[in-house]
């Protein structure tokens, strides 16, 4: 009988220790893990939607709407086509992380429609002070308005079609 009161005194401490562990696991976020990116088909002209970057640039910028995806890792992936005033085109497959304001280049598009893997494909900060940064325009106006991820590809496409906010 003497053991019962002692056990009753220890029981709340055990419950508190378990609850404390729950709080610790809940409050400490698990480390972010990037999902592997699947290369999309090459962009088709009918899927390209233009977006504004700056009135000071002579380049024209497009996103291939068929390539846009929002992964469970919260990365917005897309193909971008940049057309210079001379007519030269650059195609790339990229990703944006809204939570950290970073971008990543996965691959370059080739004239034959294939992709070549980008060297040193790592996450880098977006240059928010540069008026010529198309990453800044995509981040602020279309894929991460107010720093919050679009929920899905349809939301991103809708934003692109509506134009800059």
N, C-alpha and C positions, 0 to 999 in steps of 0.2 A: 504493500500500500504506500510505502514511503517513496517508491519509485514513480508512481503515477503523478504526483504533484511536480516532480522534477521534469518529467517528460512534457507535461503541460506547459511548463515554463520555457522549454527549449523549442517546442513546436512553432511558435510565432517567429523565432529567430531563423529557423530553417526556411519558413515560407518567405520571409523578408529577403534572405540570401538568394533564393531562387528568383524572386521578383526583381531584385537588384541586377542579377545576371541578365534577365530579359530586357531591362532598361538599357543595359550596356550594349547588348547586341542590337537593339532597336535603334539606339541613337548613333552608334558608330556605323557609318555607311560602309557597305562592302566595296572593295576596290572595283573601279570601272574596268570592264573587259570589253575590248572591241570585237565585234563579230567579223568574220571574214567577208570581204566584199566580193560580189559576183559581178564580173564585167558585163555591161549591157550590150545589146547589138549596137552597131554604129548608128549615129543620129541620121534621121531621115528629114528632109526639108519640111514635110508636112507636120512634123512634131515639134518644130522649133518655135519658141516664143521669145521675142526680144524683151530686154529689160534695160532700163536706164542706169548708167553708171555716173556720168558727169557730163555737163555740157562742154567741158574742155577737151574731151577725147574725140578723136576721129574714128575710133574703132566702133564696131557694132557688136553687141553681145547677145547671145541666145542661150537658152537652156532647152535641152531635149526633154520634153515633158514625159516621154515614154520611159526615160531612164531614171526618173525621180523615185526614190524610195526612202522611207523612214524606218530604220532598223530598231529592234528591241534595245539596242545599245544607245538609242537616241541620236544616232548619226544620220544626217540628211545627206544622201548620196545622189549625184546627178552628173550628167554630161553637159559640158559647156562648149559652145562654139564661139570663137572670137574671129571676126572678119575685119581685117585691116582695110584702110581706105584704098590700098593698092589692089585689093581683092584676095590677098593671101589669107588662108584660114588656118587656125589652130584649134584642135579638138582635144579635150582632156576629160577624164573621169575623176571626180573629186568628192570629198566629203566635208561637211561642216559639223562641228560640235557646238551647239548653242550654249551649253552649260559652261564651257570654258573659253568661248570666243576663239576657237582654233579651226584650222583648215588642214586638209591633207590631200595631196595629189597622188592618185593611185596609178594612173596610166595615161599615155598619150595616144591619140587616135592617129592612125596612118592613112595615107591616101587610098589604100586598097580596102579600107574598112576594118582592118585588124587593129589590135591594141599592142602597145609596147609598154612594159612595166616601167614605172618611174623609178629612177635611182634615188636613194635616200628618201624614200617615201615615209616621212614622219610627220607628226602633228606639229604645226607652227602657228603662232599667234597671228590673227588677222590684223592688218595694218589699218586701224581705224582712223588714223589721221590723214591717210592718203586719199585725196578726192578721186584718184584713178583706180582705186581698189574695187574690182568687181566683186570680190569676196565680201567686202564691207556692204556693198549694195544688196547682195543676196542675203546676207545675215540680217541687216537692219530692216529691209523692206519686204522680204518674202519668206525666208525660211525660219528666222528667229525673231519675229517682231517683239520688241520689249524684252529680248533675251529669252523668250519662251519658244520651245520647239513647236513647229507645226505638228499636228497629230498624225497626219498621213500624207501620202502623195497627192491625193485629191485637193487637200487644203493648200498645199504648195502650188499646184498648178493653177488653182483658182486665184491665188494671190498674184502670180505672174501675169495671168490674163487681165486682171484688174489694173495692173500697173503699180508704180510706187505709191506708197501711202503718203 
